[in-house]
Amino acid sequence: MALREQPQKDWYSILGAGPSDSLTDLKRKYQRLVLLYHPDKQSTDVPAGEVEARMQRFIEIDRAWKILGNEETKKEYDLQRRDDRSYSLTCRCGGKYIVTENEAEDNSLVCCDTCSLSVEIIQ
């Protein structure tokens, strides 16, 4: 999957977005960029080198949307972006409780990423 292939890419910056942007905002930014860089929308008088650069940009935009437009892959990508270590526990519904090492130091509640169940972290 693309998440494993290129974890060094900042997919948010490719879309001109941030991690706090909603899915609707991400989609709007993706659609705007696709219209700008789509190969069928390019003029014929553009130099060959620029055509190739625009095609690469279009491919990156498409990859960014495939990762950030899906909630599951977006969560996985966001976890990979974190510098600190994280822990996960499988919920009985099949979802996951995910907590970073910093969050685990505090006594807190962690919600399942799929259902409404939560667990308390006790030190």
Backbone as XML, in Angstrom:
<?xml version="1.0"?>
<chain id="A" units="angstrom">
  <residue number="1" name="MET">
    <atom name="N" x="0.832" y="-1.183" z="0.000"/>
    <atom name="CA" x="0.000" y="0.000" z="0.000"/>
    <atom name="C" x="0.875" y="1.245" z="0.000"/>
  </residue>
  <residue number="2" name="ALA">
    <atom name="N" x="0.365" y="2.352" z="-0.426"/>
    <atom name="CA" x="1.125" y="3.582" z="-0.572"/>
    <atom name="C" x="1.673" y="4.093" z="0.756"/>
  </residue>
  <residue number="3" name="LEU">
    <atom name="N" x="0.985" y="3.799" z="1.844"/>
    <atom name="CA" x="1.477" y="4.259" z="3.135"/>
    <atom name="C" x="2.834" y="3.654" z="3.460"/>
  </residue>
  <residue number="4" name="ARG">
    <atom name="N" x="3.053" y="2.436" z="3.109"/>
    <atom name="CA" x="4.307" y="1.753" z="3.391"/>
    <atom name="C" x="5.407" y="2.157" z="2.394"/>
  </residue>
  <residue number="5" name="GLU">
    <atom name="N" x="4.996" y="2.478" z="1.162"/>
    <atom name="CA" x="5.964" y="2.772" z="0.116"/>
    <atom name="C" x="6.710" y="4.072" z="0.367"/>
  </residue>
  <residue number="6" name="GLN">
    <atom name="N" x="6.000" y="5.136" z="0.735"/>
    <atom name="CA" x="6.622" y="6.442" z="0.855"/>
    <atom name="C" x="6.152" y="7.164" z="2.112"/>
  </residue>
  <residue number="7" name="PRO">
    <atom name="N" x="6.572" y="6.707" z="3.296"/>
    <atom name="CA" x="6.120" y="7.378" z="4.500"/>
    <atom name="C" x="6.700" y="8.780" z="4.666"/>
  </residue>
  <residue number="8" name="GLN">
    <atom name="N" x="7.765" y="9.113" z="3.925"/>
    <atom name="CA" x="8.384" y="10.419" z="4.054"/>
    <atom name="C" x="7.580" y="11.526" z="3.369"/>
  </residue>
  <residue number="9" name="LYS">
    <atom name="N" x="6.656" y="11.181" z="2.492"/>
    <atom name="CA" x="5.832" y="12.182" z="1.803"/>
    <atom name="C" x="4.874" y="12.829" z="2.787"/>
  </residue>
  <residue number="10" name="ASP">
    <atom name="N" x="4.695" y="14.132" z="2.643"/>
    <atom name="CA" x="3.695" y="14.835" z="3.437"/>
    <atom name="C" x="2.474" y="15.035" z="2.549"/>
  </residue>
  <residue number="11" name="TRP">
    <atom name="N" x="1.541" y="14.100" z="2.641"/>
    <atom name="CA" x="0.366" y="14.123" z="1.772"/>
    <atom name="C" x="-0.502" y="15.342" z="2.034"/>
  </residue>
  <residue number="12" name="TYR">
    <atom name="N" x="-0.494" y="15.839" z="3.270"/>
    <atom name="CA" x="-1.288" y="17.037" z="3.570"/>
    <atom name="C" x="-0.762" y="18.242" z="2.793"/>
  </residue>
  <residue number="13" name="SER">
    <atom name="N" x="0.553" y="18.433" z="2.774"/>
    <atom name="CA" x="1.103" y="19.597" z="2.072"/>
    <atom name="C" x="0.880" y="19.490" z="0.566"/>
  </residue>
  <residue number="14" name="ILE">
    <atom name="N" x="0.857" y="18.285" z="0.037"/>
    <atom name="CA" x="0.599" y="18.104" z="-1.393"/>
    <atom name="C" x="-0.794" y="18.615" z="-1.750"/>
  </residue>
  <residue number="15" name="LEU">
    <atom name="N" x="-1.755" y="18.401" z="-0.846"/>
    <atom name="CA" x="-3.115" y="18.908" z="-1.083"/>
    <atom name="C" x="-3.299" y="20.337" z="-0.575"/>
  </residue>
  <residue number="16" name="GLY">
    <atom name="N" x="-2.277" y="20.883" z="0.082"/>
    <atom name="CA" x="-2.408" y="22.221" z="0.651"/>
    <atom name="C" x="-3.354" y="22.227" z="1.822"/>
  </residue>
  <residue number="17" name="ALA">
    <atom name="N" x="-3.324" y="21.159" z="2.607"/>
    <atom name="CA" x="-4.255" y="20.974" z="3.718"/>
    <atom name="C" x="-3.497" y="20.705" z="5.009"/>
  </residue>
  <residue number="18" name="GLY">
    <atom name="N" x="-4.247" y="20.501" z="6.069"/>
    <atom name="CA" x="-3.671" y="20.161" z="7.360"/>
    <atom name="C" x="-4.430" y="19.007" z="7.990"/>
  </residue>
  <residue number="19" name="PRO">
    <atom name="N" x="-3.842" y="18.376" z="9.006"/>
    <atom name="CA" x="-4.491" y="17.228" z="9.652"/>
    <atom name="C" x="-5.853" y="17.551" z="10.268"/>
  </residue>
  <residue number="20" name="SER">
    <atom name="N" x="-6.084" y="18.799" z="10.600"/>
    <atom name="CA" x="-7.359" y="19.154" z="11.229"/>
    <atom name="C" x="-8.459" y="19.449" z="10.200"/>
  </residue>
  <residue number="21" name="ASP">
    <atom name="N" x="-8.125" y="19.465" z="8.916"/>
    <atom name="CA" x="-9.135" y="19.715" z="7.885"/>
    <atom name="C" x="-10.142" y="18.569" z="7.836"/>
  </residue>
  <residue number="22" name="SER">
    <atom name="N" x="-11.391" y="18.920" z="7.599"/>
    <atom name="CA" x="-12.441" y="17.896" z="7.484"/>
    <atom name="C" x="-12.309" y="17.178" z="6.145"/>
  </residue>
  <residue number="23" name="LEU">
    <atom name="N" x="-13.003" y="16.066" z="6.044"/>
    <atom name="CA" x="-12.998" y="15.301" z="4.797"/>
    <atom name="C" x="-13.559" y="16.137" z="3.648"/>
  </residue>
  <residue number="24" name="THR">
    <atom name="N" x="-14.543" y="16.967" z="3.938"/>
    <atom name="CA" x="-15.129" y="17.851" z="2.927"/>
    <atom name="C" x="-14.096" y="18.862" z="2.431"/>
  </residue>
  <residue number="25" name="ASP">
    <atom name="N" x="-13.321" y="19.443" z="3.363"/>
    <atom name="CA" x="-12.276" y="20.390" z="2.976"/>
    <atom name="C" x="-11.197" y="19.712" z="2.145"/>
  </residue>
  <residue number="26" name="LEU">
    <atom name="N" x="-10.795" y="18.517" z="2.567"/>
    <atom name="CA" x="-9.785" y="17.771" z="1.811"/>
    <atom name="C" x="-10.266" y="17.486" z="0.394"/>
  </residue>
  <residue number="27" name="LYS">
    <atom name="N" x="-11.528" y="17.090" z="0.274"/>
    <atom name="CA" x="-12.089" y="16.772" z="-1.042"/>
    <atom name="C" x="-12.132" y="18.011" z="-1.927"/>
  </residue>
  <residue number="28" name="ARG">
    <atom name="N" x="-12.515" y="19.134" z="-1.367"/>
    <atom name="CA" x="-12.585" y="20.379" z="-2.128"/>
    <atom name="C" x="-11.191" y="20.777" z="-2.641"/>
  </residue>
  <residue number="29" name="LYS">
    <atom name="N" x="-10.187" y="20.659" z="-1.767"/>
    <atom name="CA" x="-8.822" y="21.004" z="-2.170"/>
    <atom name="C" x="-8.308" y="20.035" z="-3.233"/>
  </residue>
  <residue number="30" name="TYR">
    <atom name="N" x="-8.621" y="18.769" z="-3.070"/>
    <atom name="CA" x="-8.229" y="17.759" z="-4.064"/>
    <atom name="C" x="-8.852" y="18.072" z="-5.420"/>
  </residue>
  <residue number="31" name="GLN">
    <atom name="N" x="-10.139" y="18.348" z="-5.446"/>
    <atom name="CA" x="-10.835" y="18.611" z="-6.702"/>
    <atom name="C" x="-10.290" y="19.861" z="-7.401"/>
  </residue>
  <residue number="32" name="ARG">
    <atom name="N" x="-9.965" y="20.885" z="-6.623"/>
    <atom name="CA" x="-9.408" y="22.106" z="-7.205"/>
    <atom name="C" x="-8.054" y="21.818" z="-7.862"/>
  </residue>
  <residue number="33" name="LEU">
    <atom name="N" x="-7.205" y="21.052" z="-7.168"/>
    <atom name="CA" x="-5.881" y="20.725" z="-7.709"/>
    <atom name="C" x="-5.964" y="19.796" z="-8.917"/>
  </residue>
  <residue number="34" name="VAL">
    <atom name="N" x="-6.891" y="18.859" z="-8.890"/>
    <atom name="CA" x="-7.046" y="17.941" z="-10.022"/>
    <atom name="C" x="-7.427" y="18.717" z="-11.280"/>
  </residue>
  <residue number="35" name="LEU">
    <atom name="N" x="-8.287" y="19.699" z="-11.132"/>
    <atom name="CA" x="-8.664" y="20.504" z="-12.297"/>
    <atom name="C" x="-7.482" y="21.296" z="-12.838"/>
  </residue>
  <residue number="36" name="LEU">
    <atom name="N" x="-6.587" y="21.716" z="-11.968"/>
    <atom name="CA" x="-5.414" y="22.469" z="-12.415"/>
    <atom name="C" x="-4.376" y="21.592" z="-13.112"/>
  </residue>
  <residue number="37" name="TYR">
    <atom name="N" x="-4.179" y="20.386" z="-12.606"/>
    <atom name="CA" x="-3.069" y="19.556" z="-13.062"/>
    <atom name="C" x="-3.474" y="18.358" z="-13.924"/>
  </residue>
  <residue number="38" name="HIS">
    <atom name="N" x="-4.741" y="18.150" z="-14.164"/>
    <atom name="CA" x="-5.158" y="16.999" z="-14.963"/>
    <atom name="C" x="-4.559" y="17.106" z="-16.365"/>
  </residue>
  <residue number="39" name="PRO">
    <atom name="N" x="-4.005" y="16.008" z="-16.882"/>
    <atom name="CA" x="-3.356" y="16.032" z="-18.207"/>
    <atom name="C" x="-4.277" y="16.517" z="-19.336"/>
  </residue>
  <residue number="40" name="ASP">
    <atom name="N" x="-5.551" y="16.229" z="-19.258"/>
    <atom name="CA" x="-6.486" y="16.659" z="-20.297"/>
    <atom name="C" x="-6.763" y="18.160" z="-20.250"/>
  </residue>
  <residue number="41" name="LYS">
    <atom name="N" x="-6.437" y="18.812" z="-19.153"/>
    <atom name="CA" x="-6.700" y="20.243" z="-18.999"/>
    <atom name="C" x="-5.494" y="21.103" z="-19.366"/>
  </residue>
  <residue number="42" name="GLN">
    <atom name="N" x="-4.380" y="20.496" z="-19.761"/>
    <atom name="CA" x="-3.162" y="21.238" z="-20.066"/>
    <atom name="C" x="-3.202" y="21.776" z="-21.494"/>
  </residue>
  <residue number="43" name="SER">
    <atom name="N" x="-2.625" y="22.956" z="-21.682"/>
    <atom name="CA" x="-2.569" y="23.523" z="-23.031"/>
    <atom name="C" x="-1.486" y="22.815" z="-23.843"/>
  </residue>
  <residue number="44" name="THR">
    <atom name="N" x="-1.581" y="22.889" z="-25.133"/>
    <atom name="CA" x="-0.658" y="22.171" z="-26.009"/>
    <atom name="C" x="0.672" y="22.893" z="-26.196"/>
  </residue>
  <residue number="45" name="ASP">
    <atom name="N" x="0.762" y="24.170" z="-25.849"/>
    <atom name="CA" x="1.990" y="24.925" z="-26.066"/>
    <atom name="C" x="2.939" y="24.928" z="-24.855"/>
  </residue>
  <residue number="46" name="VAL">
    <atom name="N" x="2.729" y="24.020" z="-23.913"/>
    <atom name="CA" x="3.580" y="23.922" z="-22.722"/>
    <atom name="C" x="4.823" y="23.104" z="-23.069"/>
  </residue>
  <residue number="47" name="PRO">
    <atom name="N" x="6.023" y="23.536" z="-22.622"/>
    <atom name="CA" x="7.246" y="22.770" z="-22.894"/>
    <atom name="C" x="7.171" y="21.350" z="-22.320"/>
  </residue>
  <residue number="48" name="ALA">
    <atom name="N" x="7.871" y="20.419" z="-22.973"/>
    <atom name="CA" x="7.812" y="19.003" z="-22.593"/>
    <atom name="C" x="8.219" y="18.763" z="-21.139"/>
  </residue>
  <residue number="49" name="GLY">
    <atom name="N" x="9.230" y="19.455" z="-20.659"/>
    <atom name="CA" x="9.674" y="19.288" z="-19.275"/>
    <atom name="C" x="8.602" y="19.678" z="-18.273"/>
  </residue>
  <residue number="50" name="GLU">
    <atom name="N" x="7.882" y="20.730" z="-18.595"/>
    <atom name="CA" x="6.816" y="21.167" z="-17.698"/>
    <atom name="C" x="5.628" y="20.211" z="-17.734"/>
  </residue>
  <residue number="51" name="VAL">
    <atom name="N" x="5.379" y="19.623" z="-18.892"/>
    <atom name="CA" x="4.302" y="18.635" z="-19.007"/>
    <atom name="C" x="4.585" y="17.453" z="-18.084"/>
  </residue>
  <residue number="52" name="GLU">
    <atom name="N" x="5.829" y="16.980" z="-18.087"/>
    <atom name="CA" x="6.221" y="15.863" z="-17.223"/>
    <atom name="C" x="6.097" y="16.239" z="-15.746"/>
  </residue>
  <residue number="53" name="ALA">
    <atom name="N" x="6.525" y="17.445" z="-15.387"/>
    <atom name="CA" x="6.428" y="17.902" z="-13.994"/>
    <atom name="C" x="4.969" y="17.994" z="-13.552"/>
  </residue>
  <residue number="54" name="ARG">
    <atom name="N" x="4.118" y="18.499" z="-14.411"/>
    <atom name="CA" x="2.689" y="18.599" z="-14.083"/>
    <atom name="C" x="2.051" y="17.217" z="-13.954"/>
  </residue>
  <residue number="55" name="MET">
    <atom name="N" x="2.493" y="16.275" z="-14.780"/>
    <atom name="CA" x="1.975" y="14.906" z="-14.703"/>
    <atom name="C" x="2.375" y="14.274" z="-13.369"/>
  </residue>
  <residue number="56" name="GLN">
    <atom name="N" x="3.625" y="14.472" z="-12.945"/>
    <atom name="CA" x="4.089" y="13.957" z="-11.649"/>
    <atom name="C" x="3.295" y="14.587" z="-10.509"/>
  </residue>
  <residue number="57" name="ARG">
    <atom name="N" x="3.043" y="15.874" z="-10.615"/>
    <atom name="CA" x="2.253" y="16.575" z="-9.592"/>
    <atom name="C" x="0.841" y="16.000" z="-9.536"/>
  </residue>
  <residue number="58" name="PHE">
    <atom name="N" x="0.254" y="15.741" z="-10.687"/>
    <atom name="CA" x="-1.081" y="15.151" z="-10.747"/>
    <atom name="C" x="-1.100" y="13.775" z="-10.071"/>
  </residue>
  <residue number="59" name="ILE">
    <atom name="N" x="-0.084" y="12.968" z="-10.319"/>
    <atom name="CA" x="0.006" y="11.633" z="-9.716"/>
    <atom name="C" x="0.130" y="11.750" z="-8.199"/>
  </residue>
  <residue number="60" name="GLU">
    <atom name="N" x="0.946" y="12.693" z="-7.709"/>
    <atom name="CA" x="1.079" y="12.888" z="-6.264"/>
    <atom name="C" x="-0.238" y="13.337" z="-5.634"/>
  </residue>
  <residue number="61" name="ILE">
    <atom name="N" x="-0.947" y="14.228" z="-6.303"/>
    <atom name="CA" x="-2.241" y="14.703" z="-5.801"/>
    <atom name="C" x="-3.214" y="13.539" z="-5.699"/>
  </residue>
  <residue number="62" name="ASP">
    <atom name="N" x="-3.220" y="12.689" z="-6.704"/>
    <atom name="CA" x="-4.110" y="11.532" z="-6.702"/>
    <atom name="C" x="-3.747" y="10.571" z="-5.562"/>
  </residue>
  <residue number="63" name="ARG">
    <atom name="N" x="-2.467" y="10.317" z="-5.357"/>
    <atom name="CA" x="-2.038" y="9.440" z="-4.258"/>
    <atom name="C" x="-2.412" y="10.023" z="-2.901"/>
  </residue>
  <residue number="64" name="ALA">
    <atom name="N" x="-2.218" y="11.335" z="-2.766"/>
    <atom name="CA" x="-2.568" y="11.994" z="-1.504"/>
    <atom name="C" x="-4.051" y="11.821" z="-1.208"/>
  </residue>
  <residue number="65" name="TRP">
    <atom name="N" x="-4.896" y="11.977" z="-2.225"/>
    <atom name="CA" x="-6.333" y="11.816" z="-2.009"/>
    <atom name="C" x="-6.689" y="10.379" z="-1.665"/>
  </residue>
  <residue number="66" name="LYS">
    <atom name="N" x="-6.032" y="9.410" z="-2.308"/>
    <atom name="CA" x="-6.323" y="8.006" z="-2.013"/>
    <atom name="C" x="-6.004" y="7.671" z="-0.569"/>
  </residue>
  <residue number="67" name="ILE">
    <atom name="N" x="-5.030" y="8.318" z="0.022"/>
    <atom name="CA" x="-4.682" y="8.073" z="1.419"/>
    <atom name="C" x="-5.551" y="8.897" z="2.364"/>
  </residue>
  <residue number="68" name="LEU">
    <atom name="N" x="-5.680" y="10.181" z="2.091"/>
    <atom name="CA" x="-6.391" y="11.068" z="3.017"/>
    <atom name="C" x="-7.902" y="11.057" z="2.819"/>
  </residue>
  <residue number="69" name="GLY">
    <atom name="N" x="-8.376" y="10.573" z="1.693"/>
    <atom name="CA" x="-9.813" y="10.534" z="1.437"/>
    <atom name="C" x="-10.504" y="9.333" z="2.052"/>
  </residue>
  <residue number="70" name="ASN">
    <atom name="N" x="-9.736" y="8.379" z="2.552"/>
    <atom name="CA" x="-10.274" y="7.188" z="3.192"/>
    <atom name="C" x="-9.966" y="7.284" z="4.681"/>
  </residue>
  <residue number="71" name="GLU">
    <atom name="N" x="-10.981" y="7.219" z="5.530"/>
    <atom name="CA" x="-10.765" y="7.436" z="6.963"/>
    <atom name="C" x="-9.785" y="6.446" z="7.576"/>
  </residue>
  <residue number="72" name="GLU">
    <atom name="N" x="-9.842" y="5.193" z="7.154"/>
    <atom name="CA" x="-8.957" y="4.175" z="7.726"/>
    <atom name="C" x="-7.493" y="4.443" z="7.368"/>
  </residue>
  <residue number="73" name="THR">
    <atom name="N" x="-7.229" y="4.709" z="6.090"/>
    <atom name="CA" x="-5.842" y="4.961" z="5.692"/>
    <atom name="C" x="-5.354" y="6.307" z="6.219"/>
  </residue>
  <residue number="74" name="LYS">
    <atom name="N" x="-6.270" y="7.260" z="6.380"/>
    <atom name="CA" x="-5.903" y="8.559" z="6.950"/>
    <atom name="C" x="-5.464" y="8.392" z="8.397"/>
  </residue>
  <residue number="75" name="LYS">
    <atom name="N" x="-6.199" y="7.594" z="9.172"/>
    <atom name="CA" x="-5.820" y="7.349" z="10.567"/>
    <atom name="C" x="-4.467" y="6.670" z="10.652"/>
  </residue>
  <residue number="76" name="GLU">
    <atom name="N" x="-4.248" y="5.691" z="9.783"/>
    <atom name="CA" x="-2.968" y="4.983" z="9.767"/>
    <atom name="C" x="-1.833" y="5.939" z="9.410"/>
  </residue>
  <residue number="77" name="TYR">
    <atom name="N" x="-2.054" y="6.784" z="8.420"/>
    <atom name="CA" x="-1.045" y="7.761" z="8.009"/>
    <atom name="C" x="-0.764" y="8.751" z="9.138"/>
  </residue>
  <residue number="78" name="ASP">
    <atom name="N" x="-1.829" y="9.230" z="9.792"/>
    <atom name="CA" x="-1.644" y="10.174" z="10.894"/>
    <atom name="C" x="-0.825" y="9.552" z="12.025"/>
  </residue>
  <residue number="79" name="LEU">
    <atom name="N" x="-1.046" y="8.285" z="12.297"/>
    <atom name="CA" x="-0.253" y="7.602" z="13.328"/>
    <atom name="C" x="1.209" y="7.499" z="12.922"/>
  </residue>
  <residue number="80" name="GLN">
    <atom name="N" x="1.465" y="7.229" z="11.651"/>
    <atom name="CA" x="2.841" y="7.138" z="11.169"/>
    <atom name="C" x="3.546" y="8.479" z="11.258"/>
  </residue>
  <residue number="81" name="ARG">
    <atom name="N" x="2.807" y="9.549" z="11.125"/>
    <atom name="CA" x="3.398" y="10.889" z="11.174"/>
    <atom name="C" x="3.831" y="11.282" z="12.580"/>
  </residue>
  <residue number="82" name="ARG">
    <atom name="N" x="3.227" y="10.689" z="13.574"/>
    <atom name="CA" x="3.560" y="11.037" z="14.955"/>
    <atom name="C" x="4.976" y="10.579" z="15.278"/>
  </residue>
  <residue number="83" name="ASP">
    <atom name="N" x="5.674" y="11.435" z="15.979"/>
    <atom name="CA" x="7.054" y="11.113" z="16.343"/>
    <atom name="C" x="7.124" y="10.160" z="17.516"/>
  </residue>
  <residue number="84" name="ASP">
    <atom name="N" x="6.162" y="10.247" z="18.402"/>
    <atom name="CA" x="6.219" y="9.420" z="19.599"/>
    <atom name="C" x="5.589" y="8.047" z="19.356"/>
  </residue>
  <residue number="85" name="ARG">
    <atom name="N" x="5.902" y="7.134" z="20.221"/>
    <atom name="CA" x="5.453" y="5.754" z="20.125"/>
    <atom name="C" x="3.966" y="5.652" z="20.470"/>
  </residue>
  <residue number="86" name="SER">
    <atom name="N" x="3.276" y="4.737" z="19.822"/>
    <atom name="CA" x="1.858" y="4.567" z="20.117"/>
    <atom name="C" x="1.561" y="3.101" z="20.404"/>
  </residue>
  <residue number="87" name="TYR">
    <atom name="N" x="0.447" y="2.887" z="21.113"/>
    <atom name="CA" x="0.003" y="1.554" z="21.485"/>
    <atom name="C" x="-1.420" y="1.379" z="20.980"/>
  </residue>
  <residue number="88" name="SER">
    <atom name="N" x="-1.772" y="0.147" z="20.679"/>
    <atom name="CA" x="-3.139" y="-0.110" z="20.255"/>
    <atom name="C" x="-3.649" y="-1.392" z="20.898"/>
  </residue>
  <residue number="89" name="LEU">
    <atom name="N" x="-4.953" y="-1.439" z="21.061"/>
    <atom name="CA" x="-5.635" y="-2.589" z="21.626"/>
    <atom name="C" x="-6.885" y="-2.812" z="20.786"/>
  </residue>
  <residue number="90" name="THR">
    <atom name="N" x="-7.144" y="-4.052" z="20.431"/>
    <atom name="CA" x="-8.326" y="-4.356" z="19.626"/>
    <atom name="C" x="-9.569" y="-4.372" z="20.494"/>
  </residue>
  <residue number="91" name="CYS">
    <atom name="N" x="-10.580" y="-3.675" z="20.032"/>
    <atom name="CA" x="-11.867" y="-3.614" z="20.721"/>
    <atom name="C" x="-12.682" y="-4.857" z="20.366"/>
  </residue>
  <residue number="92" name="ARG">
    <atom name="N" x="-13.689" y="-5.142" z="21.153"/>
    <atom name="CA" x="-14.528" y="-6.312" z="20.859"/>
    <atom name="C" x="-15.332" y="-6.148" z="19.574"/>
  </residue>
  <residue number="93" name="CYS">
    <atom name="N" x="-15.501" y="-4.908" z="19.102"/>
    <atom name="CA" x="-16.220" y="-4.677" z="17.846"/>
    <atom name="C" x="-15.314" y="-4.868" z="16.636"/>
  </residue>
  <residue number="94" name="GLY">
    <atom name="N" x="-14.013" y="-5.001" z="16.864"/>
    <atom name="CA" x="-13.061" y="-5.139" z="15.769"/>
    <atom name="C" x="-12.288" y="-3.861" z="15.511"/>
  </residue>
  <residue number="95" name="GLY">
    <atom name="N" x="-12.712" y="-2.764" z="16.110"/>
    <atom name="CA" x="-11.993" y="-1.494" z="15.985"/>
    <atom name="C" x="-10.754" y="-1.488" z="16.860"/>
  </residue>
  <residue number="96" name="LYS">
    <atom name="N" x="-10.150" y="-0.312" z="17.016"/>
    <atom name="CA" x="-8.927" y="-0.220" z="17.812"/>
    <atom name="C" x="-8.975" y="0.953" z="18.768"/>
  </residue>
  <residue number="97" name="TYR">
    <atom name="N" x="-8.362" y="0.748" z="19.924"/>
    <atom name="CA" x="-8.059" y="1.819" z="20.851"/>
    <atom name="C" x="-6.609" y="2.181" z="20.563"/>
  </residue>
  <residue number="98" name="ILE">
    <atom name="N" x="-6.343" y="3.418" z="20.225"/>
    <atom name="CA" x="-4.980" y="3.831" z="19.900"/>
    <atom name="C" x="-4.611" y="4.996" z="20.801"/>
  </residue>
  <residue number="99" name="VAL">
    <atom name="N" x="-3.450" y="4.884" z="21.426"/>
    <atom name="CA" x="-2.984" y="5.932" z="22.329"/>
    <atom name="C" x="-1.484" y="6.106" z="22.137"/>
  </residue>
  <residue number="100" name="THR">
    <atom name="N" x="-1.012" y="7.350" z="22.181"/>
    <atom name="CA" x="0.421" y="7.604" z="22.075"/>
    <atom name="C" x="1.060" y="7.439" z="23.445"/>
  </residue>
  <residue number="101" name="GLU">
    <atom name="N" x="2.369" y="7.352" z="23.459"/>
    <atom name="CA" x="3.093" y="7.184" z="24.717"/>
    <atom name="C" x="2.853" y="8.372" z="25.648"/>
  </residue>
  <residue number="102" name="ASN">
    <atom name="N" x="2.814" y="9.574" z="25.095"/>
    <atom name="CA" x="2.562" y="10.764" z="25.907"/>
    <atom name="C" x="1.164" y="10.740" z="26.515"/>
  </residue>
  <residue number="103" name="GLU">
    <atom name="N" x="0.187" y="10.324" z="25.742"/>
    <atom name="CA" x="-1.185" y="10.242" z="26.240"/>
    <atom name="C" x="-1.308" y="9.144" z="27.287"/>
  </residue>
  <residue number="104" name="ALA">
    <atom name="N" x="-0.526" y="8.078" z="27.164"/>
    <atom name="CA" x="-0.591" y="6.958" z="28.096"/>
    <atom name="C" x="-0.062" y="7.339" z="29.469"/>
  </residue>
  <residue number="105" name="GLU">
    <atom name="N" x="0.790" y="8.356" z="29.533"/>
    <atom name="CA" x="1.330" y="8.790" z="30.818"/>
    <atom name="C" x="0.259" y="9.424" z="31.694"/>
  </residue>
  <residue number="106" name="ASP">
    <atom name="N" x="-0.718" y="10.036" z="31.083"/>
    <atom name="CA" x="-1.828" y="10.637" z="31.822"/>
    <atom name="C" x="-2.918" y="9.592" z="32.000"/>
  </residue>
  <residue number="107" name="ASN">
    <atom name="N" x="-3.619" y="9.658" z="33.125"/>
    <atom name="CA" x="-4.791" y="8.797" z="33.288"/>
    <atom name="C" x="-5.890" y="9.406" z="32.423"/>
  </residue>
  <residue number="108" name="SER">
    <atom name="N" x="-6.308" y="8.671" z="31.413"/>
    <atom name="CA" x="-7.300" y="9.227" z="30.501"/>
    <atom name="C" x="-8.163" y="8.131" z="29.899"/>
  </residue>
  <residue number="109" name="LEU">
    <atom name="N" x="-9.238" y="8.568" z="29.249"/>
    <atom name="CA" x="-10.117" y="7.658" z="28.524"/>
    <atom name="C" x="-9.704" y="7.648" z="27.062"/>
  </residue>
  <residue number="110" name="VAL">
    <atom name="N" x="-9.727" y="6.470" z="26.460"/>
    <atom name="CA" x="-9.418" y="6.330" z="25.046"/>
    <atom name="C" x="-10.626" y="5.691" z="24.383"/>
  </residue>
  <residue number="111" name="CYS">
    <atom name="N" x="-11.118" y="6.328" z="23.328"/>
    <atom name="CA" x="-12.295" y="5.834" z="22.618"/>
    <atom name="C" x="-11.890" y="4.906" z="21.483"/>
  </residue>
  <residue number="112" name="CYS">
    <atom name="N" x="-12.721" y="3.935" z="21.224"/>
    <atom name="CA" x="-12.539" y="3.044" z="20.084"/>
    <atom name="C" x="-12.718" y="3.864" z="18.812"/>
  </residue>
  <residue number="113" name="ASP">
    <atom name="N" x="-11.946" y="3.542" z="17.773"/>
    <atom name="CA" x="-12.057" y="4.295" z="16.533"/>
    <atom name="C" x="-13.241" y="3.863" z="15.670"/>
  </residue>
  <residue number="114" name="THR">
    <atom name="N" x="-13.986" y="2.841" z="16.114"/>
    <atom name="CA" x="-15.122" y="2.350" z="15.340"/>
    <atom name="C" x="-16.451" y="2.512" z="16.065"/>
  </residue>
  <residue number="115" name="CYS">
    <atom name="N" x="-16.488" y="2.124" z="17.343"/>
    <atom name="CA" x="-17.749" y="2.177" z="18.081"/>
    <atom name="C" x="-17.656" y="3.216" z="19.208"/>
  </residue>
  <residue number="116" name="SER">
    <atom name="N" x="-18.623" y="3.217" z="20.096"/>
    <atom name="CA" x="-18.669" y="4.213" z="21.172"/>
    <atom name="C" x="-18.041" y="3.725" z="22.481"/>
  </residue>
  <residue number="117" name="LEU">
    <atom name="N" x="-17.466" y="2.529" z="22.498"/>
    <atom name="CA" x="-16.831" y="2.032" z="23.711"/>
    <atom name="C" x="-15.535" y="2.780" z="24.001"/>
  </residue>
  <residue number="118" name="SER">
    <atom name="N" x="-15.164" y="2.849" z="25.267"/>
    <atom name="CA" x="-13.906" y="3.475" z="25.645"/>
    <atom name="C" x="-13.279" y="2.703" z="26.795"/>
  </residue>
  <residue number="119" name="VAL">
    <atom name="N" x="-11.973" y="2.864" z="26.972"/>
    <atom name="CA" x="-11.243" y="2.242" z="28.065"/>
    <atom name="C" x="-10.514" y="3.330" z="28.825"/>
  </residue>
  <residue number="120" name="GLU">
    <atom name="N" x="-10.267" y="3.088" z="30.107"/>
    <atom name="CA" x="-9.540" y="4.048" z="30.923"/>
    <atom name="C" x="-8.113" y="3.560" z="31.082"/>
  </residue>
  <residue number="121" name="ILE">
    <atom name="N" x="-7.185" y="4.455" z="30.912"/>
    <atom name="CA" x="-5.779" y="4.142" z="31.110"/>
    <atom name="C" x="-5.427" y="4.530" z="32.535"/>
  </residue>
  <residue number="122" name="ILE">
    <atom name="N" x="-4.930" y="3.540" z="33.287"/>
    <atom name="CA" x="-4.563" y="3.772" z="34.683"/>
    <atom name="C" x="-3.094" y="3.442" z="34.854"/>
  </residue>
  <residue number="123" name="GLN">
    <atom name="N" x="-2.377" y="4.332" z="35.448"/>
    <atom name="CA" x="-0.941" y="4.125" z="35.698"/>
    <atom name="C" x="-0.733" y="3.380" z="36.992"/>
  </residue>
</chain>
